[in-house]
């Protein structure tokens, strides 16, 4: 009998049908005299019976739940198996009653996952003799995947990220464990690498900048000096270290990273401070410090470089005279 577009089933025009184009119906083969043996008819050869518990995501005394070997196109695809080597029609009353409870419980666990709208429950039983129930999650909002072709779409859709897949497995296992049994699946571990150093890596430019800073004065502290000690301040800056006794109470040394506050009325030009610093180190006259301090009645105190001991510093509010 020739086939035409009108002879194919109507579901081929459904939005949920995963294929399009010209379709032909296969010829139906003649029936066989005896059904072939399914996989695992004998418990000794049954894959489910010989698989250890650690291959499942959750196990109990009478039931086990396993997933696929890799991420699937659907948010979740799981299989519920009875631990005993039995088929659906062979279940005793206790396991038959528990099958209903486990089906509802597992459906709720899968439906609790983010992005899951419905859970399809299927049992075919033509491939394996050991009872196994399929649970397939339909993505939320994907109306084209509704209906009987969901299992076909699972092989067509791209797989979900493995991290999401493993997290979903752990969530389902934890949900089932609330009612008993042992969860096997664990959430994915965070992939991270500790830095070799807690400080930023040095670059040639940073090394050069550090070397340049090392030979400069650590900091310059500018403070208001009391009236009448302006000339003494310039002498203190220019005087040798031994000219004035060192009193720790008179010196306020700031951390190297600290920047002195701006003082009103003091020019931001580095001329006076640099000249005063050079004079204190013996690299030039100290008249720059005198010009800076003498004009506004303020004292300039310069800390020595990192490799030398600090010289006395005039601190704002000091009452002891600075002139020897």
C-alpha positions in Angstrom: 0.0 0.0 0.0 1.6 3.3 -1.0 2.1 5.9 1.7 1.2 9.6 1.3 1.2 12.6 3.5 -2.3 11.8 4.5 -1.5 8.2 5.6 0.9 9.2 8.4 -0.6 9.5 11.9 -2.0 12.9 12.9 0.5 13.3 15.8 3.2 13.9 13.2 1.7 17.4 12.9 1.6 18.1 16.6 3.9 20.8 17.8 5.5 18.3 20.2 6.5 15.9 17.4 10.3 16.3 17.1 10.7 15.7 13.4 9.5 17.5 10.2 9.7 16.9 6.5 8.6 14.0 4.4 7.9 11.0 6.6 7.1 7.4 5.7 5.7 4.7 7.9 7.8 1.5 8.1 6.3 -1.7 7.0 5.1 -3.8 9.9 7.2 -7.0 10.3 5.5 -10.4 10.8 5.0 -11.5 14.4 7.4 -14.1 15.8 6.5 -17.4 17.4 8.3 -16.8 20.7 9.2 -13.6 22.5 13.0 -13.1 22.9 14.5 -13.3 26.4 15.0 -9.9 28.0 18.2 -8.8 29.6 18.6 -10.0 33.1 16.0 -12.7 33.1 18.3 -14.6 35.5 19.5 -12.8 38.6 23.1 -14.0 38.0 23.2 -12.1 34.7 21.1 -9.1 35.8 23.0 -5.8 35.5 20.8 -4.1 38.2 21.4 -6.9 40.7 25.2 -6.9 40.1 25.7 -3.1 40.3 27.0 -1.8 43.7 25.2 0.8 45.7 27.9 3.5 45.0 26.7 3.6 41.4 23.3 5.0 42.5 22.3 8.4 43.9 20.2 7.1 46.7 19.6 3.6 48.2 17.5 2.0 50.9 16.8 -1.5 52.2 14.4 -2.2 49.3 14.7 0.5 46.7 17.5 2.3 44.7 17.5 5.3 42.4 20.1 5.8 39.7 20.9 8.4 37.1 22.4 8.3 33.6 26.1 8.1 33.2 26.3 11.7 31.9 24.2 14.8 31.8 21.0 14.6 29.7 19.1 17.0 27.5 16.3 17.2 30.1 16.8 18.7 33.5 16.7 15.3 35.1 16.2 11.6 34.1 16.2 9.0 36.9 15.3 5.4 37.2 13.7 3.8 40.3 14.6 0.2 40.8 13.5 -2.4 43.3 16.4 -4.1 45.0 14.9 -7.6 44.7 15.1 -9.2 41.3 11.4 -8.8 40.5 9.3 -7.4 37.7 6.2 -5.2 38.2 3.7 -8.0 38.2 5.9 -10.1 40.6 5.9 -7.5 43.5 4.4 -8.7 46.8 1.9 -6.5 48.5 4.4 -4.8 50.7 6.6 -3.8 47.7 3.6 -3.0 45.6 2.4 -0.5 48.2 5.8 0.9 48.6 6.1 1.4 44.9 3.2 3.9 45.0 4.8 5.7 47.9 8.2 5.8 46.2 6.7 7.0 42.9 5.0 9.9 44.5 8.0 10.8 46.6 10.5 10.7 43.7 8.1 12.7 41.5 7.9 15.4 44.2 11.7 15.4 44.6 12.3 15.9 40.8 9.6 18.5 40.5 11.1 20.5 43.3 14.2 21.3 41.1 14.5 24.7 39.5 13.2 24.9 36.0 11.0 21.7 36.2 7.4 22.0 35.3 6.2 18.4 35.1 7.6 14.9 35.7 6.7 12.1 33.3 6.6 8.6 34.8 7.0 5.7 32.4 7.5 2.0 32.6 8.1 -0.1 29.4 9.9 -3.3 30.6 10.7 -4.6 27.1 14.5 -4.3 27.5 15.2 -5.4 31.0 13.5 -8.0 33.2 14.4 -6.1 36.4 11.7 -3.6 37.4 12.7 -0.1 36.6 10.5 3.1 36.4 11.6 6.1 34.4 11.2 9.7 35.7 11.7 12.4 33.1 11.6 16.1 34.0 10.0 18.5 31.5 11.6 22.0 31.5 9.4 24.8 32.6 7.9 26.8 29.7 9.0 24.4 27.0 5.5 23.6 25.8 6.8 21.9 22.7 8.1 19.1 24.9 4.7 18.2 26.3 3.3 14.8 25.8 4.4 11.4 24.8 7.6 12.5 22.8 9.5 13.8 25.8 11.8 10.8 25.9 12.7 11.4 22.2 13.5 15.1 22.9 15.9 14.0 25.6 18.2 12.6 23.0 17.8 15.6 20.7 18.4 18.5 23.2 21.9 19.5 24.1 23.0 18.2 27.5 22.7 20.5 30.5 25.9 21.7 32.3 27.5 18.9 34.3 27.7 21.1 37.5 24.0 21.8 37.3 23.3 18.1 36.7 25.4 17.0 39.7 23.8 19.6 41.9 20.3 18.4 40.9 21.3 14.8 41.7 22.4 15.7 45.1 19.2 17.7 45.8 17.0 14.7 44.8 19.1 12.4 46.9 18.9 14.7 49.9 15.1 15.0 49.5 14.7 11.2 49.5 17.0 10.9 52.5 14.6 13.0 54.5 12.3 9.9 54.6 15.1 7.3 55.1 17.7 5.6 53.1 21.2 6.8 52.3 22.1 9.6 49.9 25.0 8.8 47.6 25.2 11.7 45.2 27.1 14.7 46.5 27.1 18.3 45.1 30.0 19.3 42.9 33.1 20.5 44.6 34.2 24.1 44.0 37.0 24.3 41.5 39.5 26.9 42.7 43.2 27.4 42.8 45.0 29.2 45.7 47.3 32.0 44.6 51.0 31.5 45.1 51.2 34.8 47.0 48.7 37.0 48.9 50.3 40.1 47.4 50.0 41.2 43.8 52.8 39.9 41.6 55.6 42.3 41.0 56.1 43.8 37.6 59.3 45.5 36.2 57.6 48.9 36.5 56.5 48.2 40.1 60.0 47.0 41.1 61.5 50.2 39.6 59.0 52.4 41.4 59.8 50.6 44.7 63.5 51.1 44.3 63.0 54.8 43.5 60.9 55.3 46.6 63.4 53.5 48.8 66.0 56.3 48.4 63.5 59.2 48.9 62.4 60.5 52.3 59.8 58.4 54.0 57.4 61.3 54.7 57.3 65.0 55.5 55.3 66.1 58.4 54.2 69.8 58.2 52.8 71.3 61.4 52.1 74.7 62.8 54.9 76.0 65.0 54.3 78.3 68.0 55.3 81.9 67.6 58.9 82.8 68.1 60.4 79.4 67.1 60.5 79.9 63.4 64.3 80.5 63.3 64.8 77.6 65.7 62.9 75.3 63.3 65.3 76.1 60.5 68.2 75.6 62.7 66.8 72.2 63.9 66.4 71.1 60.3 69.9 72.1 59.3 71.7 71.1 62.6 73.5 67.7 62.9 71.8 64.9 64.8 73.9 65.4 67.9 73.0 69.1 68.2 69.7 68.3 70.0 68.9 65.5 72.5 66.4 63.0 71.2 63.2 62.8 73.2 60.6 60.1 72.1 57.8 62.2 73.5 58.5 65.0 71.0 58.5 62.8 67.9 55.4 61.5 66.1 56.5 59.1 63.4 53.7 58.1 61.0 53.6 54.8 59.2 55.2 54.8 55.8 51.9 54.4 54.0 50.4 57.4 55.8 50.2 60.7 53.9 50.4 64.0 55.8 47.4 66.2 55.8 47.4 69.4 53.8 47.9 72.5 55.9 46.1 75.7 55.0 48.5 78.4 53.7 51.3 76.0 52.8 52.2 75.8 49.2 52.0 72.3 47.6 55.2 73.0 45.6 58.0 70.5 46.6 60.7 73.2 46.4 61.0 74.1 50.1 60.5 70.5 51.5 63.0 69.0 49.0 65.6 71.7 49.7 65.2 71.2 53.5 65.4 67.5 53.1 68.6 67.8 51.0 70.1 70.1 53.6 69.4 67.7 56.4 71.1 64.9 54.5 74.1 67.1 53.7 73.4 67.2 49.9 72.8 70.9 49.8 72.1 74.1 51.7 69.2 74.3 54.1 68.1 77.7 53.1 65.1 76.2 51.3 63.7 75.1 54.6 64.2 78.6 56.0 62.4 80.2 53.1 59.5 77.8 53.4 59.1 78.1 57.2 60.1 81.7 57.6 57.6 83.1 55.1 54.4 81.8 56.9 55.7 81.2 60.4 55.5 77.5 60.1 58.0 74.7 60.8 59.0 72.0 58.5 60.2 68.6 60.0 61.9 66.1 57.7 62.3 62.4 58.5 65.5 60.9 57.5 65.7 58.2 54.8 64.9 54.5 55.6 68.6 53.6 56.0 69.4 56.4 58.6 68.0 57.0 62.1 65.3 59.7 62.2 66.3 63.3 63.2 64.4 65.3 65.8 61.1 66.5 64.4 59.3 69.7 65.5 55.8 68.8 66.5 52.8 71.2 66.5 52.2 72.5 69.9 55.7 71.9 71.3 56.7 74.3 74.1 60.3 73.4 74.7 62.7 75.6 72.7 64.3 74.0 69.7 67.4 76.2 69.8 70.4 74.5 71.5 
